[in-house]
Amino acid sequence: MANMNNHVSDMISEGPKFARRPDLTPEIRLAVACSAPEAQQNGRWGRITELAGHFMISRTFVYMLASFLAAAGVIVFSATPAPVTSHLLPFVCMLTLRMEGRRSVEAISAIMKRFDVSLSSVGSVSRYPNCFGKLLPNTLAAEVGETKLAVFLCDELFSKSAPILVTVDPVSSVILRIELAGSRKAEDWKEHWECLGDNGIYATCLVTDEGRGLTAAHKEALADIVRQPDTYHAMAHVFGKLVRQLEDAAYRAIRKEQEREDAPDSAKSDKVVTKRIDACEEATAVANERIGLYDTAHCLYLRILENLRVFDEDGNPGDRRQSEEEIGEALNMPDELGVPKMDKAVRKARATMPELLNYSDTAGTAVENLMTLPIRQEAPEALFPAWQHGKGVTKSKNANVRQYDKEHAAICPEVASDCLQDDSDMIKSQVCADLDRIVQSSALVECINSIIRPYPDNSKNQVTRETPNLIMFHHNHRRYKAGKRKGKTPMELFTGKTQKKDWIELLFDVVKEKYPSFFALSG
């Protein structure tokens, strides 16, 4: 074991230490961990606060203890595809708690010690996963002699000030490349995409936000590839935020107007009455002005959203030229309002207009191909809005809008089924697969970022270059438990090949191939 520790120490540096409250004994921690989920299941709201107050700990710590217990229970009680040999158990525990449980190094060490699992020191728990990450690539590779084409969804997130560059395929959700970079300049992104090309993966379309490094790299390295701006951040998000701010301002002005209306009743002199009436009239003028601003902005917002839709309610694809004209006219509306924040948002939106509706061309091609299927025309025309409403269910944050989309997403396929009869499921799958290639925003890569972000956070942002490699391997080979990709792994969706082993088994296979003595030294 000492020999193995020496090998690992050469590969990865020592991890951080931690301290524990001695008065919170293991028995107390276990009792708190057991009480939290039991209280929630029985509907005992407020019990978490009681526990936190009684033991003088935070509510977050109560939830964390409950989470530790749940993660440990998975290891102890879950059925595994194959028995885990004793010398592999510590590594299975580390990887399960780190990647699936998203626990910190200190938490993993505490859980492993509780169950008397070897290699449970903070140093070991910190070193070994990083050692695994060092043996893994940070770039996906196509099969030898094969070329893979994919849409590149690109974004950046940060560990402290260090950027992590990520490229994702939106159809399969597989991470194509991830790296902890020194900067996010154009040359960094150019090298990022060149590495993908060297591994046989090339872009058919690039989807990014308006980051300077990304847009500059596109012009220098992938100028012949269509770039799709993120319609969410370019339009929907910025104008939606402004509309909410103007709505709040209008309601504040209305409340102030109501207060001013009641004020003259309590006045005791004509002079005070006159003064308060003047104040009331002034408040009414301000309220009317702010209500007008909100109405104009809301009208602009709805008009833009309507023209960003791929299909209308009848299943007809949008006309790019007409949509550009409609959005252009909508962007002219705020010019006379004199709202600085809106003027700035409009300028940015106008800058993206030449490329904003590039997805319309992809949609047009997909529709043309689907309309050639040997089926009644009414079937795809019913499935097109169903696909669009389905996207609304997952993306919308408004409960009413989400419910509306959910209802229509269920009705439209029923109409299509009446037309399709025997081939219903196959045609639906083909339509959805083709339409899923229409990418309007970088929403998926934002979801991937939300999956990645807890790992730097739980490491106090002390991320090594090996950490992203392990994150990528876990994500690409994990099996989805819910959603439209349920039961599949990203790699299965990307390659079309069945994955028979669990991601940890696959990781151990890589380790044995690249470092045959690794597990022998740990025995």
C-alpha positions, 0 to 999 in steps of 0.5 A, spaced: 500 500 500 505 504 501 508 503 494 501 505 491 501 511 495 508 513 492 506 512 485 499 516 486 503 522 490 508 522 484 501 523 479 497 528 484 499 533 489 496 532 497 489 535 498 486 539 503 485 538 510 478 539 514 476 540 522 470 537 525 466 539 531 467 534 537 461 535 540 457 532 534 458 525 535 457 520 530 451 517 533 448 524 533 450 525 526 446 519 524 440 521 528 440 527 525 441 524 518 435 519 519 430 524 522 430 529 516 428 525 511 423 521 515 420 528 517 419 530 510 416 524 508 411 524 514 409 532 512 412 534 518 414 541 516 419 545 520 422 539 523 429 541 519 429 548 523 427 544 529 433 540 528 438 545 526 436 549 532 437 544 537 444 542 535 446 549 533 447 547 526 445 550 519 439 547 516 444 546 510 448 541 514 442 537 516 440 536 509 447 535 507 447 529 513 441 526 510 444 526 503 450 523 506 446 517 509 442 516 502 449 516 498 452 511 503 445 507 503 446 506 495 453 503 496 451 498 502 444 496 499 443 497 492 444 491 487 450 492 483 451 488 476 457 484 479 460 483 485 465 488 487 472 485 490 474 488 496 480 491 493 476 495 488 471 497 493 474 503 496 475 506 489 467 504 487 465 508 494 470 514 492 467 514 485 460 513 487 460 519 492 464 524 488 461 523 481 454 521 483 453 523 490 457 530 488 460 530 495 466 533 497 472 530 499 471 531 506 464 528 506 466 522 502 472 521 507 467 521 513 462 516 510 467 511 508 470 512 515 463 510 518 463 504 514 470 502 515 472 502 508 480 502 507 483 508 503 478 513 507 483 519 509 482 525 506 489 525 502 487 518 499 480 521 497 483 527 494 488 523 490 485 517 487 480 520 483 485 525 480 489 519 478 483 516 474 482 523 471 489 523 469 488 517 465 482 519 461 482 523 455 479 530 455 476 530 448 472 525 445 475 521 439 471 518 433 472 510 431 479 509 427 477 511 420 471 514 421 469 521 421 463 524 426 459 530 424 456 534 430 453 541 432 458 544 436 454 547 442 460 551 446 460 555 452 465 557 458 464 556 466 469 558 471 473 555 477 475 561 481 478 565 475 480 559 471 475 558 465 473 551 463 471 550 456 466 546 454 463 543 447 457 539 447 453 535 442 446 538 443 442 531 440 446 526 444 448 531 450 455 528 450 461 532 452 465 532 446 471 536 449 472 539 456 478 543 458 481 547 464 484 553 460 488 559 462 484 564 458 478 564 454 481 568 448 480 566 440 486 562 440 484 558 446 477 556 442 481 555 436 486 550 439 479 547 442 476 545 436 482 543 432 483 538 437 476 535 436 478 535 428 484 531 430 480 526 433 475 526 427 469 530 430 467 536 425 462 541 426 456 542 422 454 548 425 456 552 431 452 555 437 454 560 442 453 566 446 456 573 444 462 572 448 468 575 444 473 570 444 468 565 441 465 570 436 473 571 434 475 564 434 469 563 429 471 568 424 478 566 424 477 558 425 470 556 422 468 562 418 465 557 413 461 554 418 454 557 420 454 560 427 447 560 430 447 566 436 444 564 442 436 566 441 435 566 449 440 570 451 440 575 445 433 576 445 428 572 450 432 573 456 434 580 456 427 583 454 424 578 458 428 581 464 427 588 462 419 587 461 419 584 469 423 590 471 418 595 468 412 591 470 415 591 477 416 599 476 409 600 474 406 596 480 410 600 485 407 607 481 400 604 482 401 603 489 404 610 490 398 613 486 393 609 491 397 612 497 396 619 494 389 618 493 387 617 500 392 622 503 387 628 502 382 625 506 386 626 512 388 633 510 386 639 515 387 645 511 385 647 504 393 648 503 395 641 505 389 639 501 391 642 494 398 640 495 396 633 496 392 633 490 397 636 486 402 630 489 396 625 487 396 628 480 403 627 479 403 620 482 398 618 477 402 621 471 408 617 473 403 611 474 400 612 467 407 613 464 410 607 467 404 603 465 405 605 458 412 603 458 411 596 460 405 595 455 410 597 449 415 593 452 411 587 453 408 588 446 415 588 443 417 582 447 411 577 445 412 580 438 419 577 438 418 571 441 412 569 436 417 570 430 422 566 434 418 560 433 420 555 428 413 553 427 406 556 428 400 553 431 398 550 424 405 546 423 407 551 418 415 553 418 416 560 419 418 564 413 425 567 415 425 574 411 418 575 414 420 574 421 426 578 420 422 584 418 417 583 424 423 583 429 426 589 426 419 593 426 419 590 433 426 593 435 424 600 432 418 600 437 423 603 443 427 608 440 422 614 442 421 611 449 428 613 452 429 608 457 437 607 457 437 599 459 432 598 453 436 602 448 442 598 450 438 591 449 436 593 442 443 595 440 445 588 442 439 585 439 440 588 432 447 586 432 445 579 432 440 580 427 444 577 421 445 571 424 439 570 429 435 566 424 440 561 421 436 556 424 430 557 420 434 554 414 436 548 418 428 547 419 426 548 412 431 543 410 428 538 415 421 540 414 422 538 406 425 531 408 420 529 412 414 532 408 417 527 403 415 521 407 410 516 404 405 518 409 399 523 409 401 530 410 396 532 416 401 527 420 407 531 420 403 538 420 400 535 427 407 533 429 411 539 428 407 543 433 407 538 438 415 538 438 415 545 439 410 545 445 414 539 448 420 544 448 416 549 451 414 544 457 422 543 458 424 550 457 418 555 460 419 557 467 412 560 467 407 555 470 401 557 466 405 557 459 408 550 461 401 547 462 399 550 456 405 547 452 404 540 456 396 540 454 398 541 446 404 537 446 399 531 448 393 533 443 397 534 437 401 526 437 394 524 438 391 527 431 398 525 428 396 517 430 389 517 427 393 519 420 399 514 421 396 508 424 401 502 424 407 506 423 405 511 428 411 510 433 416 510 428 414 516 424 414 520 431 421 518 432 424 520 426 420 526 426 423 528 433 430 526 431 430 530 425 427 536 428 432 535 434 437 538 430 434 544 429 438 548 435 436 555 437 440 556 443 445 554 448 440 551 453 443 544 453 450 546 454 447 551 460 444 544 463 451 541 462 454 547 466 449 546 471 451 538 472 459 540 472 459 546 477 457 542 483 464 539 483 468 545 483 464 548 488 465 542 492 472 542 491 473 549 494 474 551 486 481 547 487 480 544 480 486 540 477 486 539 470 484 532 471 478 533 474 474 535 468 476 529 464 473 525 470 467 529 469 466 528 462 467 520 462 462 520 468 457 524 464 458 521 457 457 514 460 452 515 465 445 512 464 439 517 464 434 516 469 428 521 466 426 525 461 426 524 453 433 520 454 431 516 459 435 509 459 440 511 454 447 514 455 450 520 451 455 515 448 449 510 446 446 516 443 452 519 439 455 512 437 448 508 436 452 502 440 449 499 446 453 500 452 453 494 456 457 496 462 456 501 468 461 507 467 465 505 473 466 498 470 468 502 463 473 507 467 476 501 471 477 498 464 481 504 461 485 504 468 487 497 467 489 498 460 493 504 461 496 502 468 496 495 469 499 495 475 494 500 478 490 496 482 495 490 483 499 495 487 493 497 491 491 490 493 
